[in-house]
Amino acid sequence: MNDLSNYRKSYEKNELVESQIPENPIELFQKWFVEMESLNGTEEVNAMTVSTFGLDGFPKARIVLLKKFDENGFVFYTNYDSEKGKA
C-alpha cells in the first residue's frame, strides 16, 4: 500500500475573517471568482459541483457550469439528458 500521508498542498494563502465578510455573500463570491479568473492556467472557473438529496434519501452530485450570478442568485446549466435535466 502507498503511504500518502505527506501528500498535501498548503492552503495558507488567505484567511476568511468573519468580521470582514460583506453582508451580501454575492460580493464575496464575485471577489473569489475574479481572483480565480486572473490565475493563469485555470480552465473553466465556472465549473462547480451541485449536490442534492434524491427521493431515496441519498445525496446526488453533478458538475454544472455557472452561467450567471447577481444579487438574485446563481444560474447554472446542466446536461439536458441527465436525471435532473429531465425533471
The first five atom37 places (N, CA, C, CB, O) and aatype in JSON, in Angstrom:
{
  "aatype": [12, 2, 3, 10, 15, 2, 18, 1, 11, 15, 18, 6, 11, 2, 6, 10, 19, 6, 15, 5, 9, 14, 6, 2, 14, 9, 6, 10, 13, 5, 11, 17, 13, 19, 6, 12, 6, 15, 10, 2, 7, 16, 6, 6, 19, 2, 0, 12, 16, 19, 15, 16, 13, 7, 10, 3, 7, 13, 14, 11, 0, 1, 9, 19, 10, 10, 11, 11, 13, 3, 6, 2, 7, 13, 19, 13, 18, 16, 2, 18, 3, 15, 6, 11, 7, 11, 0],
  "atom_mask": [
    [1, 1, 1, 1, 1],
    [1, 1, 1, 1, 1],
    [1, 1, 1, 1, 1],
    [1, 1, 1, 1, 1],
    [1, 1, 1, 1, 1],
    [1, 1, 1, 1, 1],
    [1, 1, 1, 1, 1],
    [1, 1, 1, 1, 1],
    [1, 1, 1, 1, 1],
    [1, 1, 1, 1, 1],
    [1, 1, 1, 1, 1],
    [1, 1, 1, 1, 1],
    [1, 1, 1, 1, 1],
    [1, 1, 1, 1, 1],
    [1, 1, 1, 1, 1],
    [1, 1, 1, 1, 1],
    [1, 1, 1, 1, 1],
    [1, 1, 1, 1, 1],
    [1, 1, 1, 1, 1],
    [1, 1, 1, 1, 1],
    [1, 1, 1, 1, 1],
    [1, 1, 1, 1, 1],
    [1, 1, 1, 1, 1],
    [1, 1, 1, 1, 1],
    [1, 1, 1, 1, 1],
    [1, 1, 1, 1, 1],
    [1, 1, 1, 1, 1],
    [1, 1, 1, 1, 1],
    [1, 1, 1, 1, 1],
    [1, 1, 1, 1, 1],
    [1, 1, 1, 1, 1],
    [1, 1, 1, 1, 1],
    [1, 1, 1, 1, 1],
    [1, 1, 1, 1, 1],
    [1, 1, 1, 1, 1],
    [1, 1, 1, 1, 1],
    [1, 1, 1, 1, 1],
    [1, 1, 1, 1, 1],
    [1, 1, 1, 1, 1],
    [1, 1, 1, 1, 1],
    [1, 1, 1, 0, 1],
    [1, 1, 1, 1, 1],
    [1, 1, 1, 1, 1],
    [1, 1, 1, 1, 1],
    [1, 1, 1, 1, 1],
    [1, 1, 1, 1, 1],
    [1, 1, 1, 1, 1],
    [1, 1, 1, 1, 1],
    [1, 1, 1, 1, 1],
    [1, 1, 1, 1, 1],
    [1, 1, 1, 1, 1],
    [1, 1, 1, 1, 1],
    [1, 1, 1, 1, 1],
    [1, 1, 1, 0, 1],
    [1, 1, 1, 1, 1],
    [1, 1, 1, 1, 1],
    [1, 1, 1, 0, 1],
    [1, 1, 1, 1, 1],
    [1, 1, 1, 1, 1],
    [1, 1, 1, 1, 1],
    [1, 1, 1, 1, 1],
    [1, 1, 1, 1, 1],
    [1, 1, 1, 1, 1],
    [1, 1, 1, 1, 1],
    [1, 1, 1, 1, 1],
    [1, 1, 1, 1, 1],
    [1, 1, 1, 1, 1],
    [1, 1, 1, 1, 1],
    [1, 1, 1, 1, 1],
    [1, 1, 1, 1, 1],
    [1, 1, 1, 1, 1],
    [1, 1, 1, 1, 1],
    [1, 1, 1, 0, 1],
    [1, 1, 1, 1, 1],
    [1, 1, 1, 1, 1],
    [1, 1, 1, 1, 1],
    [1, 1, 1, 1, 1],
    [1, 1, 1, 1, 1],
    [1, 1, 1, 1, 1],
    [1, 1, 1, 1, 1],
    [1, 1, 1, 1, 1],
    [1, 1, 1, 1, 1],
    [1, 1, 1, 1, 1],
    [1, 1, 1, 1, 1],
    [1, 1, 1, 0, 1],
    [1, 1, 1, 1, 1],
    [1, 1, 1, 1, 1]
  ],
  "atom_positions": [
    [[0.85, -1.17, 0.0], [0.0, 0.0, 0.0], [0.9, 1.24, 0.0], [-0.97, -0.01, 1.22], [1.93, 1.26, 0.67]],
    [[0.51, 2.26, -0.74], [1.28, 3.5, -0.8], [0.88, 4.42, 0.35], [1.07, 4.21, -2.14], [-0.31, 4.59, 0.64]],
    [[1.87, 5.02, 0.98], [1.63, 5.96, 2.08], [1.49, 7.36, 1.5], [2.78, 5.9, 3.14], [2.46, 7.92, 0.98]],
    [[0.31, 7.93, 1.58], [0.05, 9.26, 1.03], [-0.1, 10.32, 2.12], [-1.19, 9.24, 0.17], [-0.6, 11.41, 1.86]],
    [[0.31, 10.01, 3.34], [0.09, 10.91, 4.47], [0.81, 12.24, 4.32], [0.53, 10.24, 5.75], [0.38, 13.24, 4.9]],
    [[1.91, 12.29, 3.56], [2.64, 13.54, 3.38], [2.28, 14.25, 2.07], [4.13, 13.28, 3.41], [2.87, 15.27, 1.73]],
    [[1.33, 13.71, 1.36], [0.91, 14.27, 0.09], [-0.11, 15.37, 0.37], [0.32, 13.16, -0.85], [-1.31, 15.11, 0.42]],
    [[0.37, 16.58, 0.55], [-0.51, 17.67, 0.98], [-0.03, 18.99, 0.39], [-0.58, 17.76, 2.52], [1.17, 19.26, 0.37]],
    [[-0.96, 19.79, -0.08], [-0.67, 21.13, -0.55], [-1.05, 22.11, 0.56], [-1.44, 21.45, -1.87], [-2.08, 21.93, 1.21]],
    [[-0.24, 23.12, 0.76], [-0.53, 24.12, 1.78], [-1.53, 25.14, 1.23], [0.76, 24.82, 2.26], [-1.31, 25.7, 0.15]],
    [[-2.6, 25.38, 1.96], [-3.63, 26.34, 1.55], [-3.66, 27.5, 2.53], [-5.02, 25.66, 1.47], [-4.7, 27.81, 3.1]],
    [[-2.53, 28.13, 2.72], [-2.42, 29.2, 3.71], [-2.38, 30.59, 3.08], [-1.18, 29.0, 4.53], [-1.99, 31.55, 3.74]],
    [[-2.78, 30.71, 1.82], [-2.68, 31.99, 1.12], [-3.56, 33.06, 1.77], [-3.06, 31.82, -0.33], [-3.09, 34.16, 2.04]],
    [[-4.79, 32.76, 2.0], [-5.74, 33.73, 2.53], [-6.46, 33.16, 3.73], [-6.74, 34.15, 1.45], [-6.48, 31.95, 3.97]],
    [[-7.04, 34.06, 4.47], [-7.8, 33.68, 5.65], [-9.17, 34.35, 5.56], [-7.06, 34.08, 6.97], [-9.26, 35.52, 5.2]],
    [[-10.21, 33.62, 5.88], [-11.56, 34.17, 5.89], [-11.87, 34.64, 7.3], [-12.61, 33.12, 5.4], [-12.04, 33.83, 8.22]],
    [[-11.93, 35.95, 7.46], [-12.18, 36.55, 8.77], [-13.64, 37.0, 8.8], [-11.21, 37.76, 9.04], [-14.06, 37.82, 7.99]],
    [[-14.39, 36.45, 9.73], [-15.84, 36.7, 9.78], [-16.19, 38.19, 9.81], [-16.43, 36.02, 10.99], [-17.15, 38.6, 9.17]],
    [[-15.42, 38.98, 10.52], [-15.73, 40.41, 10.62], [-15.5, 41.16, 9.31], [-14.88, 41.04, 11.71], [-15.96, 42.29, 9.15]],
    [[-14.8, 40.53, 8.35], [-14.53, 41.16, 7.06], [-15.42, 40.65, 5.94], [-13.09, 40.95, 6.68], [-15.27, 41.05, 4.79]],
    [[-16.35, 39.78, 6.27], [-17.26, 39.23, 5.27], [-18.34, 40.26, 4.96], [-17.89, 37.89, 5.75], [-18.98, 40.76, 5.88]],
    [[-18.55, 40.59, 3.68], [-19.6, 41.55, 3.35], [-20.98, 41.0, 3.69], [-19.53, 41.93, 1.86], [-21.19, 39.79, 3.73]],
    [[-21.91, 41.9, 3.92], [-23.27, 41.49, 4.26], [-23.9, 40.69, 3.12], [-24.13, 42.71, 4.59], [-24.64, 39.74, 3.35]],
    [[-23.6, 41.09, 1.9], [-24.12, 40.4, 0.72], [-23.11, 39.33, 0.3], [-24.41, 41.4, -0.45], [-22.01, 39.68, -0.14]],
    [[-23.44, 38.05, 0.41], [-22.48, 36.99, 0.08], [-22.09, 36.97, -1.4], [-23.06, 35.65, 0.46], [-21.04, 36.44, -1.74]],
    [[-22.93, 37.53, -2.26], [-22.6, 37.57, -3.69], [-21.34, 38.41, -3.92], [-23.79, 38.13, -4.51], [-20.55, 38.11, -4.81]],
    [[-21.16, 39.47, -3.13], [-19.95, 40.31, -3.25], [-18.7, 39.49, -2.97], [-20.03, 41.5, -2.28], [-17.69, 39.64, -3.67]],
    [[-18.74, 38.65, -1.97], [-17.59, 37.81, -1.64], [-17.35, 36.78, -2.75], [-17.81, 37.09, -0.29], [-16.21, 36.55, -3.14]],
    [[-18.43, 36.18, -3.25], [-18.28, 35.22, -4.33], [-17.66, 35.89, -5.56], [-19.64, 34.59, -4.69], [-16.78, 35.33, -6.2]],
    [[-18.12, 37.1, -5.88], [-17.58, 37.81, -7.04], [-16.08, 38.07, -6.87], [-18.32, 39.15, -7.25], [-15.32, 37.92, -7.82]],
    [[-15.67, 38.44, -5.68], [-14.24, 38.65, -5.41], [-13.46, 37.37, -5.66], [-14.02, 39.14, -3.95], [-12.42, 37.39, -6.32]],
    [[-13.96, 36.25, -5.13], [-13.29, 34.96, -5.33], [-13.26, 34.58, -6.81], [-13.99, 33.86, -4.52], [-12.25, 34.09, -7.31]],
    [[-14.38, 34.8, -7.5], [-14.48, 34.41, -8.9], [-13.49, 35.2, -9.75], [-15.91, 34.63, -9.42], [-12.79, 34.62, -10.59]],
    [[-13.41, 36.51, -9.55], [-12.47, 37.35, -10.29], [-11.04, 36.91, -10.0], [-12.66, 38.84, -9.91], [-10.2, 36.89, -10.91]],
    [[-10.76, 36.56, -8.76], [-9.42, 36.08, -8.4], [-9.09, 34.8, -9.16], [-9.32, 35.84, -6.88], [-7.97, 34.65, -9.66]],
    [[-10.03, 33.89, -9.26], [-9.79, 32.64, -9.99], [-9.61, 32.89, -11.48], [-10.95, 31.66, -9.76], [-8.78, 32.26, -12.13]],
    [[-10.4, 33.82, -12.04], [-10.27, 34.15, -13.47], [-8.87, 34.68, -13.8], [-11.33, 35.18, -13.87], [-8.36, 34.46, -14.89]],
    [[-8.26, 35.39, -12.86], [-6.97, 36.02, -13.11], [-5.8, 35.04, -13.06], [-6.74, 37.11, -12.1], [-4.7, 35.38, -13.49]],
    [[-6.02, 33.84, -12.56], [-4.94, 32.86, -12.47], [-4.66, 32.25, -13.83], [-5.29, 31.76, -11.45], [-5.58, 31.83, -14.53]],
    [[-3.4, 32.19, -14.22], [-3.02, 31.56, -15.48], [-3.18, 30.05, -15.37], [-1.58, 31.93, -15.87], [-2.83, 29.46, -14.36]],
    [[-3.69, 29.45, -16.42], [-3.8, 28.0, -16.46], [-5.05, 27.44, -15.82], [0.0, 0.0, 0.0], [-5.26, 26.22, -15.83]],
    [[-5.89, 28.3, -15.26], [-7.12, 27.81, -14.66], [-8.2, 27.76, -15.74], [-7.56, 28.72, -13.46], [-8.56, 28.79, -16.3]],
    [[-8.7, 26.58, -16.02], [-9.73, 26.41, -17.04], [-11.09, 26.24, -16.39], [-9.41, 25.21, -17.94], [-11.22, 25.67, -15.31]],
    [[-12.09, 26.72, -17.07], [-13.48, 26.58, -16.64], [-13.68, 26.92, -15.16], [-13.96, 25.16, -16.9], [-14.12, 26.09, -14.36]],
    [[-13.34, 28.14, -14.82], [-13.53, 28.58, -13.43], [-15.0, 28.61, -13.06], [-12.9, 29.96, -13.22], [-15.35, 28.76, -11.89]],
    [[-15.87, 28.48, -14.05], [-17.31, 28.47, -13.78], [-17.85, 27.07, -13.54], [-18.05, 29.11, -14.94], [-19.06, 26.91, -13.34]],
    [[-17.01, 26.05, -13.55], [-17.46, 24.69, -13.24], [-17.64, 24.56, -11.73], [-16.44, 23.62, -13.77], [-16.81, 25.03, -10.95]],
    [[-18.72, 23.91, -11.33], [-18.99, 23.74, -9.9], [-19.75, 22.45, -9.67], [-19.79, 24.95, -9.34], [-20.33, 21.88, -10.6]],
    [[-19.74, 21.99, -8.44], [-20.48, 20.8, -8.06], [-21.73, 21.21, -7.3], [-19.6, 19.86, -7.2], [-21.67, 21.99, -6.35]],
    [[-22.87, 20.67, -7.73], [-24.14, 20.89, -7.04], [-24.58, 19.55, -6.47], [-25.23, 21.51, -8.01], [-24.6, 18.54, -7.18]],
    [[-24.94, 19.54, -5.21], [-25.39, 18.31, -4.55], [-26.79, 18.51, -3.99], [-24.42, 17.89, -3.43], [-27.1, 19.55, -3.42]],
    [[-27.61, 17.49, -4.17], [-28.97, 17.48, -3.61], [-29.24, 16.09, -3.08], [-30.03, 17.91, -4.69], [-28.48, 15.15, -3.33]],
    [[-30.33, 15.95, -2.36], [-30.76, 14.64, -1.91], [-31.87, 14.14, -2.82], [-31.23, 14.68, -0.43], [-32.79, 14.88, -3.14]],
    [[-31.77, 12.88, -3.23], [-32.8, 12.28, -4.04], [-33.96, 11.8, -3.18], [0.0, 0.0, 0.0], [-33.9, 11.86, -1.95]],
    [[-35.0, 11.33, -3.82], [-36.16, 10.8, -3.1], [-35.8, 9.6, -2.24], [-37.27, 10.42, -4.08], [-36.49, 9.28, -1.27]],
    [[-34.7, 8.93, -2.6], [-34.25, 7.78, -1.83], [-33.48, 8.19, -0.57], [-33.37, 6.89, -2.69], [-33.07, 7.33, 0.21]],
    [[-33.29, 9.5, -0.37], [-32.6, 9.99, 0.82], [-31.08, 10.03, 0.7], [0.0, 0.0, 0.0], [-30.39, 10.39, 1.66]],
    [[-30.56, 9.67, -0.46], [-29.12, 9.67, -0.67], [-28.7, 10.9, -1.47], [-28.67, 8.39, -1.39], [-29.45, 11.37, -2.33]],
    [[-27.52, 11.43, -1.18], [-27.07, 12.61, -1.92], [-26.71, 12.26, -3.36], [-25.86, 13.24, -1.23], [-26.23, 11.16, -3.66]],
    [[-26.94, 13.21, -4.22], [-26.58, 13.08, -5.62], [-25.81, 14.34, -5.99], [-27.85, 12.87, -6.55], [-26.24, 15.45, -5.68]],
    [[-24.67, 14.18, -6.64], [-23.84, 15.32, -7.01], [-23.59, 15.3, -8.52], [-22.49, 15.3, -6.24], [-23.51, 14.24, -9.14]],
    [[-23.46, 16.48, -9.08], [-23.16, 16.59, -10.5], [-22.36, 17.86, -10.74], [-24.46, 16.57, -11.35], [-22.43, 18.82, -9.97]],
    [[-21.62, 17.85, -11.82], [-20.84, 19.01, -12.23], [-21.72, 19.82, -13.18], [-19.48, 18.6, -12.91], [-22.29, 19.28, -14.12]],
    [[-21.81, 21.12, -12.93], [-22.6, 22.02, -13.77], [-21.73, 23.24, -14.11], [-23.93, 22.46, -13.07], [-20.67, 23.44, -13.52]],
    [[-22.2, 24.05, -15.05], [-21.48, 25.25, -15.44], [-22.25, 26.49, -15.01], [-21.22, 25.28, -16.95], [-23.41, 26.67, -15.4]],
    [[-21.62, 27.31, -14.21], [-22.22, 28.57, -13.76], [-22.23, 29.53, -14.95], [-21.43, 29.18, -12.55], [-21.19, 29.77, -15.56]],
    [[-23.39, 30.08, -15.28], [-23.52, 30.96, -16.43], [-23.82, 32.4, -16.04], [-24.6, 30.46, -17.33], [-23.63, 33.31, -16.86]],
    [[-24.28, 32.63, -14.82], [-24.59, 33.99, -14.38], [-24.71, 34.0, -12.87], [-25.9, 34.52, -15.05], [-25.15, 33.02, -12.26]],
    [[-24.32, 35.12, -12.27], [-24.61, 35.34, -10.86], [-24.8, 36.83, -10.64], [-23.48, 34.77, -9.94], [-24.09, 37.65, -11.22]],
    [[-25.75, 37.15, -9.8], [-26.03, 38.54, -9.44], [-26.74, 38.54, -8.09], [-26.88, 39.26, -10.53], [-26.78, 37.52, -7.41]],
    [[-27.31, 39.68, -7.72], [-27.95, 39.79, -6.4], [-29.14, 38.84, -6.23], [-28.42, 41.21, -6.19], [-29.6, 38.62, -5.11]],
    [[-29.63, 38.27, -7.34], [-30.75, 37.33, -7.26], [-30.31, 35.88, -7.07], [-31.58, 37.43, -8.51], [-31.13, 35.02, -6.77]],
    [[-29.02, 35.61, -7.24], [-28.54, 34.25, -7.05], [-27.69, 33.76, -8.22], [0.0, 0.0, 0.0], [-27.04, 34.56, -8.9]],
    [[-27.69, 32.45, -8.43], [-26.83, 31.8, -9.41], [-27.67, 31.12, -10.48], [-25.9, 30.78, -8.72], [-28.72, 30.55, -10.19]],
    [[-27.2, 31.18, -11.73], [-27.81, 30.47, -12.85], [-26.76, 29.5, -13.37], [-28.33, 31.46, -13.99], [-25.64, 29.91, -13.69]],
    [[-27.12, 28.23, -13.46], [-26.16, 27.26, -13.97], [-26.85, 26.34, -14.96], [-25.53, 26.45, -12.82], [-28.06, 26.14, -14.92]],
    [[-26.03, 25.76, -15.86], [-26.52, 24.84, -16.88], [-26.13, 23.43, -16.48], [-25.94, 25.2, -18.28], [-25.09, 23.19, -15.87]],
    [[-27.0, 22.5, -16.83], [-26.72, 21.09, -16.61], [-27.0, 20.34, -17.9], [-27.58, 20.53, -15.44], [-27.49, 20.93, -18.87]],
    [[-26.71, 19.09, -17.94], [-26.94, 18.25, -19.11], [-28.44, 17.97, -19.23], [-26.13, 16.93, -19.01], [-29.05, 17.43, -18.31]],
    [[-29.03, 18.33, -20.38], [-30.46, 18.11, -20.57], [-30.85, 16.64, -20.52], [-30.89, 18.69, -21.9], [-32.0, 16.32, -20.21]],
    [[-29.91, 15.74, -20.8], [-30.21, 14.32, -20.79], [-30.02, 13.68, -19.42], [-29.35, 13.61, -21.8], [-30.29, 12.49, -19.24]],
    [[-29.56, 14.47, -18.45], [-29.35, 13.92, -17.11], [-30.68, 13.77, -16.38], [-28.39, 14.82, -16.3], [-31.71, 14.3, -16.81]],
    [[-30.65, 13.04, -15.27], [-31.86, 12.84, -14.46], [-32.45, 14.18, -14.02], [-31.55, 11.97, -13.23], [-33.66, 14.38, -14.11]],
    [[-31.61, 15.09, -13.56], [-32.08, 16.4, -13.1], [-32.52, 17.27, -14.28], [-30.99, 17.12, -12.3], [-33.46, 18.05, -14.16]],
    [[-31.84, 17.13, -15.42], [-32.2, 17.91, -16.6], [-33.56, 17.54, -17.15], [0.0, 0.0, 0.0], [-34.23, 18.38, -17.75]],
    [[-33.96, 16.3, -16.96], [-35.27, 15.84, -17.45], [-36.39, 16.19, -16.5], [-35.24, 14.34, -17.67], [-37.56, 16.15, -16.88]],
    [[-36.07, 16.54, -15.26], [-37.1, 16.82, -14.25], [-37.8, 18.13, -14.5], [-36.49, 16.83, -12.86], [-38.69, 18.52, -13.74]]
  ]
}
